[in-house]
Each structure stands twice: as structure tokens, then as C-alpha cells.
Amino acid sequence: MSDSFDIELVIHVGYPKTATSWMQSHVYTKAEGFCHLGNGLKMSGWGIHLVAAHDLAFSPALVREGVAEFCRSRGCTKAIMSWEHLLGDSAYHADGLTRIANRLKQSFPNARIILYVREQLALLKAIYAQYVQEGGTWTLDEFTQLKYPYRVGFSPVYLNYELVYRLYGNLFGEHNIYLQAYEALKAQPEEEILRLFSWLGVPSHSIADIQFYEQVNASLSRQALSVLRGLNHVVPSRFNSLGSVAFTKQPKSRFYLRKWLQQYVDPKLIKKIFTATELELSSTVHAELERYYRKSNSMLAKDLRITLAEYGYLLEA
């Protein structure tokens, strides 16, 4: 196996629920001069090895060769790797965040890093909704309060952007990190993609081929999520295997059920009956998280000179 690697690599590590799927489908595929390694890499041997191999069995050379082979097969010398799971599994306390960051450094020491962040409480609710849609059974407050020995749960440090930025900055150099607020991308997508392309060295005319549109998949109401949570106790998922290994894969019926709730039950029934349909944290949990994030957000905004206040981020007075 050859261990040579002459690819100019940019790695978009996350966060989830920050338009990553749209960027993979509509932005990175239009980045002139780059080939794109999207979510499909999670099914590749080297992709699974990167995030899941035991520490004693991890091979940076195997990962490098996998990326190099992908690029060689497409005749490109520059590539963008995009997979939000590179920040760890959000439903499992972001297990592996630091480990994967170090593995990326071992595998691609000269890589550049892209990070899109989102106001923490809004992102937490989106992460929780995804957890339920994938088979989770805990309530929102329970999900945020689960501690060892539970593997499932949410770790506040996962959304401590100042710490994550420092981690990647120390590994790859702060000049090699592009960090931006998802809210800026959502508010002015064309301007933000132009900034990103400028940082990547992509010609500005490439933006002409990008399809800009509003996100049409509305979040499920808390009532619909409650229905899903009840069903999740008896439907196989990665959180509930219900027996043999054959049941660890999610049935397609879960996808169709979510779409049915999203397109019919929520707009035609629940939102006509209930006035309050948004997920809400208890006042106690909300206060705990608010105290935790104010300081780190303020430090990040000051150090990077990025505007977070206008997007509703928690900041110190």
C-alpha cells in the first residue's frame, strides 16, 4: 500500500443541522477544481475505519490511501471531505470528537478545516429531534441529563465552540480554520458562499451554478416527536436493536412514518389543535446550559471577531 499523499484536502467536519446536506449536494459539487467526498464516505472501508477503528488498530496510512484512491479515480488533486460525524456522534455524548480530530491530523497533517456553528439551544433541539427520528426514546430533558454509565445522551461540551475551535486550531493551525455561523449562511447564502469560495481559492463565477433555496423540511412538532418516541420502544433502531443483529438496521418504514407526520399530521392536525408545538427545555436545564455557553461564546466572538449577538447566541453582558 502506497503511503504517498499529494492531495490538497479541505475537511468540513460539521456541525450537523447547519445545512451540511445542502452544501454537500449543491455547493461542494460546484467548487471548481475540487472533487467532493460527501456522506457516502461513511459507508467506505476507510471512512468506517477513521471513525470506528479501535485505537490500537487505527492506521492513518489506510485512511490516506482510501482518499488518495478516490481522488486518483476522478483525476483530481484537490478535494473537500464533508461529513458531520467527524465531530463525533451527537447522540452518544459526541463520543470520539477529540479522537477523530487527532486521527484527522495523523492522516492529513496539512488539511484545512471548515466549521459551521449554530446557536446552541436551537441546535440541541434539532439534534434531539434527529435522535428521536432515528429511534430514541428519552424526553428532551432526559436526553440532556443522561450521565455515565449511559452511552446515549448529550454532552454540553459538544457545542462548546470555543473549545472545539481551539482543538482544531492547535492541531492544524488557526489560519487553516474557517469558522462561520450557520445563521449567516441562512440569512445571506450567496454572500456567505462567496466568502467560503474565496477562502478555498475557488473562482467566484462558480457560484452561478449553485441552486439556492429555502429549507422545506419543517421540524416535527413536539407532539409528533412524542408519538415517535412511543413507537420507538417497539420499532428496531440503532438505539433499540430488539434482538438479533438483523434488526440493527433501521426499517424504511421509519422514514415514511416521519414524512407522513411531517407532511400531513403536523400541518393538518397538530398545528390546528395546539398553539405551542416547539420543543422546550425545562427552566432548570435551560438555565444550566445558558450559564455554560455564555462565556465560551463571548470568548469566541472576541477572538475571531465574528458577530454572534445578532443571531441570538448566548453572550456575557
N, C-alpha and C positions, 0 to 999 in steps of 0.2 A: 504493500500500500504506500503510495506516494504521500509525503508529508509537506510538499511544497504548496504554498498558498499565495497567489498573487492577485487576489480579488479585492477590490475596494469595497468594503462592506459597511452598510449602514443598518443598524438594528433598531426597529421600533418595538420597544418592549411592552408598551401599554399606555395607559390603563384600559381595562375593559370598560365598555359603556361610554366610550369617548369618541364614537364614530369610527372605530377601528375597522369594522367590516366595510363601511363605505369607502374608507381610504384604501383598503386593500383592493376593492373592486373597481374604484373609479379614479383614484389618484395615483397610486404607485404604479399601476399598469400604464399610466400615461407619462411617467417620469422618463423623459428621453435619455437614452444611454444606460439605463439600469434595467436589469431583469428583476423580477419580483418573486420572492419566496413567501407565500402567504400562509393561511391557516392549514393548507394541505400538508405543511411540513410536520404537523403533529402526528400524521399517520406514517411518516417515513421512519425507517430504522434509526437513522442518525438523530432525527428530531426527538423520538422517544428516549433515545439514549441520553441526549442532552439534559432532559428534564427529569428522567426517572431512573437512570442507572445508579447503582449503589456507588457510594464514594470510592470504595476500594476497587471498583471495576470501571470507573469512568476513564474514557480515552479521548482527550482533545483531538488527537490525530484522526480518529474515526469521524468526529463531527466535521472537522475541516475538510476531509476528503469527500464527505457527503455534499457539502455546499459547493466545493470545487467541481465535483462531477455534474451537479445540477447546472452550474454556470457554463461549464465546457459544452454540455449538450445543447445549450442555447446560444453559444458563441458570444457570451458577454464577459466583460472584465470588471463590471461594477454591478452590485446587487443590493437590494433592500430586503431585509428579512423582517417580517411583521407577524408577531404572534403574542397576544396579550398574556398568555400563560407564562411567558418568560419572567413575569414578576411573581410567579408562584400561584397557587390555587386559592382564589379568593374565598372559597367555601371551606377551606381547610387551614384557617389562620395564616394564609399566604405562606404555607409551608414551602420552603425551598427558595424564597426570594433571594437571600444572600448567597446561598449555594449556587443557584443558577447564574447570578451575576458574576461570581468568581469563575464559573465554568466558561461563561462567555469570554471573560478576559483570558483565560488559559487557551481557549480555542482561537480567538480572534483579537489579539492584543492591540491591533491598530484600528479597530472598529470605531465608528461614530454611533451615538445613541440618540434616539428620539423618544421623548416622554410627553404625553398629553395628560394633564391632570384635570380634575373636576371637583367642584365644591363637595366636601367630604360627606355631609349628611345626605345630599342628593345622590351621590354615588353609592353610599352604603345602601340606601333603599333600592337602587337599581340592581346592586349585587344580590341583595336579599331576594328580590323578585326573581332573578335568574336562578338562584338556589332553589326556590320553590318550583319553578318551571322545570328544573332538572330532577325533581323528586324529593326535595327537602320537606321535612315535617315540623320543624320548630317554628315558633312565632318569631316576629322581628326582634322583640326584646330578648327572648331566649337565645336567639342566634348571636346576638351581640354580647351575651354574658357567659356563654359556654367556656369553660376552662378545662385544663388538663384534669382527667385523662381523656376527655372528649377530643377526638381529632377534628370533628366538624365544628365550625364556628368562625367568628370574625375577630381578627386581631386589629386593634386601632392603629398599631404601628404600620400596618399595610398601607394606610392612607396618610402617613406622616411624610409628606412630600419633601420636606427639608432633609430628613434622614435618608430617603431613597436617592435624592439628588446628590447628597454628599457621598453616598456609597458608590454610585456610578462615576461621580466626578473624581473620586480618589483612585478608582480603577482605570478609567480611560482618559482622565484629564477634563477639567470643567469646560475647556474650549471645544471639546468634542461632544458636548451635550446640548441638544436642542430641547428646551422645555417650554411648553406653552399651555395656556388654559383652554380646555375644550370649549368653554363658553365663548372665547374669542373666535374659535373656528365656527361655532354655530351661528354667531351673530354676523360675522363677515367672512364667509368661507373663501371667496375669491382672493381677498386681501391676505388672508392667513396662508393659503396655499402658495401664493406668490412669495411670501416671506420664507416659507419652508423650501420651496424650489430654489430660491436664491441661496439659502444655506447649503443645499445639496449640490449646487452648481448646475441645476437643470435650467435650460433656456426658458425664459418667461413665456414664449409663444406656445409651449407645451400645454399651458392651462386652457387653451382654446378648445381642446378636445375633451375636457372634463365635464361630466354631467353633474351639475349642481341641482340639488333638490332637497325638499324638506323630508325629515324622517316621518314615515307614515305609520310605522308600527307603534301604536299607542301603548303605554304601560297598562298592565292589567290593574283593575281596581283592587283594593284590599279585600273586598268581598269575594271577588273571583279567585284571588290568591288563597283565601280561606277555604274555598271549595276544593281547589287543587291540593292544598295541604291535607285535607281529609282523604282524598283519593290516593294520595301518595303513600299512605300506610299500607295499601294493598296492591299498588302497581310497582313492578320492578324498576329500579333505577340504580345509579351509582351510590346512592345513599341507603338503598334498601334492596339487597340482592334477592331476598325471598327464596333462598335455597341454592340450587346448583349454579355453577359458573355460567350456564347457558342463559341465565336470567340477569346477568350483569349489564347487558346492553339494553339501552332504552328502547322500548317499543315505539314504532312510528305513531301509534295511537296517541302518545303524549303530545306530539307536535300538532296533530289535528285537533286534539282537545283544546290546546292553548289557542289555536287560531279560531276555533268556534267560540270560545269565551271572549276573545278579543274582538271579533267582528260582529258577533250577534248578541251574546248575553250582556256584555258590558254596555254597549251603546243603546240597545233596545229595551233592556230591563233594569239592570242595576243602577245606571246613571239617571234613570227616570224615576226611580224609587228613593234613592239615597242622595242626600246633598253632600255628604262627606265621603269621598271614595279614595282619598290619598292615604298612603301608608303614614303612620305617625309613631314616633318613638315615645315612650313614657317620659315624663318630665325629668325623672331621675337620670335615666340613661342619656337623654338629650343634654342635660347639664354636664354630665361627666365627659362626654365627647366634646362638647363645646369648650370646656376648660383645656382639654388636651390639645386641641388643634389651634387655638388662638395664637399661642406663642410661636409654634413652628411655621405657621402661615405668615406671620409677621416677619420672621427672620428670612424666609424665602423671598417674600416680596421686596424686602430691603436689599438683600444680596444680589438678586437678579434684576432688580428694577423693573419688575413686571407688575401690572395693575391687577390686583385681585379684589380690591374693595368694591369696584363697580359690578362685579359678578356675584356678590353676596357671600364671599368667603369669610369665615370667622377670623377676625383680626383683633389684636390688642388695641385699646383706646389710645 
